[in-house]
Amino acid sequence: MFRRKIYLLLLVAVLACTAQGQFISSVVRTGNSTQPAPTLAPNPMDEDELTFNDRTHQWNDVPLEMVDAQYVLTSNSDKTTTQYTLTVTM
């Protein structure tokens, strides 16, 4: 679970360097999850934007460098899913 969050944060950090463009073209989850599929966030990263696609948690205290970055909404419930792989195509 912790490793997935780190990967997500790294992805967001990479995208923050070039936050003005849309670089993620697809997101595919494989494994045995029955939770909502990951999706591209409908809005760029900013204060009060959703963190997960199955919760109402919001981003807060977003660093200025990450504002307007494109990011992926994953399912918080997948934290207990085994055999989980997330492929992000840029």
Secondary structure, 3 states (H helix, E strand, C coil): CHHHHHHHHHHHHHHHCCCCCCCCCEEEEECCCCCCCCEECCCCCCCCCECECCCCCECCCCCHHHCCCCCEEECHHHHHCCCCEEEEEC
